[in-house]
Amino acid sequence: MVQSMPDASPTKWHLAHTTWFFETFVLAPVVAHHAPADESYGFLFNSYYEGVGPRVERGRRGQLSRPSLAEVHAYRRRVDDAVEGWLAGLNGDSQDRAGLATLELGLHHEQQHQELLLTDVKHALGLQPGRPAYRTDLPRAPMATPSSPTAVAGPRFRAFDEGVVSVGHDGGGFAFDNEGPRHRTFLHAFELAERPVTCREYLAFVADEGYARAELWLSEGWRHVQQDGWRAPLYWERRDGDWVTYTLGGMREIRLDEPVTHVSHFEADAFARWAGARLPTEEEWERAAAEGPVTGHFADSDRFHPGPATTGMFGDVWQWTASAYGPYPGFRPPAGALGEYNGKFMSSQMVLRGGSCLTPADHVRATYRNFFPPDARWQMSGIRLARDA
């Protein structure tokens, strides 16, 4: 039931909400005379769908002591059984085809909540005085060789020529509505770092008073530095002169060669400016990612923390881009309540790409557009640098 902040939801609510999604959007339209498990669940577990009805205010989800966890698990079993029963009787008509498309969306929606559940649990446990581990059996990578945080070589950059490129999903296989339509755009020549920024590199920024230099920061970012006391990434602490960090496996020393994570867009932008670079646009990022395989450290590796930074575009940390989250040319949200899934959030958010160590591996694509407010830090968000060629 713990809810550490309005943006994070209790684990029990995640379990019930994803179940409610299947019941409301899959079962109700295709199963004649389907009776909801409980009429109150629509109010308790609707997230933001205005077209479905009123709901509990987001910041009050942690106050929902009822239904109990046992009742939520029973709800999940009931809905799972009903979906499986519907699947067993499919006859291939248009209603069934529409239901299968919604079911596929529901599966990807559940994968999103699998990741959110872990980031929300981490935030809740990371605020506890004892910093308890979510799991004590998570693998611990060997320590990187210590070195001065000012002795930073930096990543290698790969050059890309200017030209017209196609970005967005091509319609083959599943994609969220915000990934299309596929369209052409012109890119100037640019260079992109071959790997994410590491903790070693970010420590050099911290040591160079990066959080005290207003000239590095966007105005709103500087306001957060002053107002919220940012001095390092979320979960970093100084203990006996050394930097340590909270992970889902508990507190541990910072590994210098791992990608820095839990930084906001404002911190990513300030670091890039300090490093004499910038953040890539999402089109530049996709141009680079479209050529390679979707490989990297994902949730399936069962480490729930970034590994050593390696060459590649995917996994370990979501990467902030310089692009505001908005519609592609020709975008139209689907009709009905499911049209609220992505489109209505196309304001005051920034795009992240690439997936993280908490993302299911088969959930990520080169065209996948994640998005969060620029001050968000509790996600597994990191940095990849770009430069004008």
N, C-alpha and C positions, 0 to 999 in steps of 0.2 A: 504493500500500500504506500510505501514511501514515495513522495514526490518532492524532489529537491529544489525545483523551480518550475514556473509555469510552462516553460518550453519542454520540459522532460515529463514523461508520463510514468505512472506506476506500472510495474511488471504485470500485475493482475489486469489492469486496464488494457494493456497491449494484447493480452491473451483474449480478452472478451471482445475488444474492438475488431480484431481480425476475423473472429468468428461471426460477429454481427455483419461484417462486410459480405461474407459468403451467404449468410441467411437473407440479407436484404436485397443484394444485387444479383445473386445467382439463383437461389431457391425460389424466392417469392415470385419472380416473373415466369418461371417454367413449371412449377409444381402447382397444379390446380388445388385451390382451397388450402394452400399451405398456412398453417397456424403458427405464429411466432412462438418461440419457447416461452417468452415472457413479454407482455406488452410494454413493460417499463424499460426493457433493454435498449429500445430505440432511442430513448431520452438519455440513458446512462452512457451508451457506448458509440453514439454518433460522434464523429470527430469534427467535421466542419461542413457537412452537406446541408445547405439551407433548403434544398429542394426536397429533403426527406423529413425535415421537421426540427423542432427545438431540441436542445441538448444541454448537458451540464457544462458550465463554464470551464474552459481548459485548465485554468489554475486551481480548480477545486476537485480534480479527479482523485487526488490523494485522500479526500475526505469520504470516499465511497467505501464504507466498511461492509456494505451489502450490495450485491450478493457475495457470499464467501468464496474463497479460492476453490473449495470443493465444488461449489455450485457452478463456478466458471468452467472448471474442467468437465463437469457433466454437460454443460452447454456445448462445449467444443465437441464432445463425443456425439451428442445428439445431432449437431449440424453436420459433422463429418459423415455420420451414418446416412443422413438424408441425402447428401451430395452423392455418395457412393451408390445409393439406391437409384437416384436419378440417372447417373451415368450408366448403370446396368440396363436401363430401359430405353436408351437413346434410339430414335428411329431416323435421324438424319434430316428432319424437316427444318424449316427456316428458324423456328423458335429454338430448336436444339442447337443449331449452329451459332445463333446469337448468344445462347447460354454458355456454350463452350468458349467463345471469345471473352465473355465476362469472367468465366472461371479462370482463364489464363491470366487476365488482368489481376484477378484476386490472388493468384499464386505469386505474382511479382510484387503485389502489394504486401503480402505476408513476408516476402524476403526483405522488403524495405523495413518492416517492423522487427524482423529478426536483428537487423543491424541497429535500429534505434533502441531496441530493448537493451542491448549491450552498452551503448553509449549512455543511456539513461541510468542503468545500474551502476556504471562506473562513476557517473557524477554523484549519485546518491551515496555510494560507499566512500568516494574520495573526499566527501565533506565530513565524514565521521572522524572524531578525534583519533581513533586508533588506526585509521586507514586500512580497514580489513580487506583481505583478498576476496575476490569473487570466486576464484579457484586457486588452490595451492599447488596443483599439479601442472600448471602451464610451463612450457619449456623456457629455460633461461639461456639466452645466447651467450657465448664467451665474451669477456670484456674486450673492448677495443683497446689498442695500445694508447696509453695516455700521451697527450702532447699539449703544448701551449695552445690556448684557444685563439691566439693571434696568428699562429702559424697555419694559415689556411690557403691551400692551393686553389680550391674552387673546382667546380665541375667542368668537363669538356662540353663544348657547344657544337651542335650540328647545324649546318647551313641549309636553308631552303630558298629556292629561287622565287621571284615574284611570278604571279600568273593567276589565272582564273581557276578555281577549284570548286568541286561539288562537295557540300557538307549536308548533314542530316541523314536520317534513315531512308533507305531505298524501298522499304515496304516488304522486304523478304524476311519473314519471321517476326517475332514479337518486338514491339517498341512502344514506349509511352507516347501519347499524342504530342507532347512538347518536343519530341525528337524530329518532327517533320513539319512541313514537307521538305523533301530534299531540294536544294536550290544551289545556285552558283553564286560565288562571291569572289572578289578580287583580293589577293593578299600581296602586300609588298614583301620584298625579300626580308627574311628574318633568320635569326639563329635561336635554337632552343637547347637548353641544357639536357644532357643525356640522362640525368638522374635528378631526384629531388634534393633539396638543400638538407644538409646533415646537421645534427646537434653540434658538432664541432664548429661548423660555419656559423650557426646561429649564436653560439656562445661568444664568438668574436664580435658579433653585433652587440650583444649584451655588455661585453667588456668595454666596448668603445662608446658606452653611454648612449646606445641607440634609443633607449626609452626616455632619455632626458633631452633629446635634440628635436625641437619642434619642427625644424626645417625638413625633417625626414617624413613627416606625417601629414596625411590628409586631415583637414580641420576636424571632422567628426571623430576620427581615430585619436587625435591628440586630446579631444575632450574625454574620451574613454580612458586614456592613459592617466589623465589628471583626476578624473572623477572616480574611477574604479581601481586606481592604484596598480595598474599593470606594470610589472617590472621584468617579467619573463613569461614564457608560455604557461597556460593552465596546467596545474598539477606539478610544476617545478617548485622545489623548495631548497633553501640553503640550510645545510646541517653541518656544523663543525667545519665550515669553510668550503664544503663540497656541495655540488648540485646533485640532488636526488629527485626522483619523480614517482608519482603514483601510477601504477598499472593495474590491470585486472588481476594480476598475480601478486599485488601488494606493492609496498615501497621498495625501490631499488636504485642503484646508482645510474646515472645517465650514461648511455653508451654513445660514444662520440661519433661513430660511423653509421648510426641509425638516422633515418629521416626525422627531422624535427616535426612534431605534431602538436595538435591542440593550440594552433595559432589562428587568430582571426584574419579576415581579409585585410584589415587595417595593418596588422603586424606583418603580413606577407608583403604588402605594398611598401611599407617602410623599410623592410629588410632589402627588398629589391632595389629601392632607390639608394640605400646605403652601399649596396654591392655594385653600383654603376650599371644596373640592368633594369628590367621591368617584368611585370607579369605577362604571360602570353594571353592573347585573346582566345576565346574558346574555338574559333575557327582555325587559328594557328595550331592549337593543341590537337584538334581533330585531324588536321592535315598530317601531322607527324605520327599520330597514333594509328591512322587508317592502314598503314603499310605493314604493321607488325602483328604478331599474335597477342591474344589477351592472356598474358601470363604474368605471374607475380605472387606475392604473399597475400592470400585472401583468407576469409574465415575458415575455409576448408583445411587450411594448414594447421588449425587448432592451436595457434600460438597467441592470438588476440592481442598482438603487439607487433609493430613494424620490425622487420629484420634489417640487417645491414643494407644500406642504400646500394642498389645495383642499377645498371643500365636497363632502361625499359620505361614504358609509359603507364603501366597499370599496377595496382596493388599498393600495399603498405599504407599510403596516406592519400586521401582526396586532395587534389591540387587546385588551389584557388586560381581563377583566371581573372583577367581585367574586364570581363564582359558582364554587363548587367543582364539579369534574367528577363528576357522578353520574348515575344512571339517571332517565329521565323516568317518570312514573306509567304502569305497565303494561308497561315495557320487559322483554323477555325476549331473551337472546342466542340466535342461531340454534344449531341442533344441530350437533354435530361440531366439528372443529378450527377451522373458520372462525368459530365462536362466540367464539373467543379474540381476534378482531380488535380489538374495542374494549372489550367489557364488563369484562374482567378488570383494566383499568387505572382503574376508577372509584374511585380512592382516592388521596389526597395529590397531586392535580393541580388546576390551575385552567384555566378555559375562556378561549380567545381566539377572536375573531371577525373576519371581514372579508377575509382574504387579504392577501398582500403583493406587493411588486415581484418576488418570486421564485416566486410561485404561478402555475401555468397559468390563464389567464383563464376557461376553461370548466370549471374544477375547483371554483369557488366558488359558494355559494348563501347566501341569507339565513339558512338553517337550519343551515349547516355549523358543526360544533363541533370546533375544534382544541383540544388540551390539552397542557400541559407542567407540570412541577414549578414551584413559585413562584420558585425561585432560578435558573431557566434564563435565560440571556442571549444565547446564540449564535444564536437564531432572530431573524428580522426582526420583533421585537416592540416595540410602541409603546403610546401612551396616548391614550384619549379620555375626557374628563371628563363627569361627570354631577352633578346637584344635585337635592335634594328641592325640589319646587315649593312 
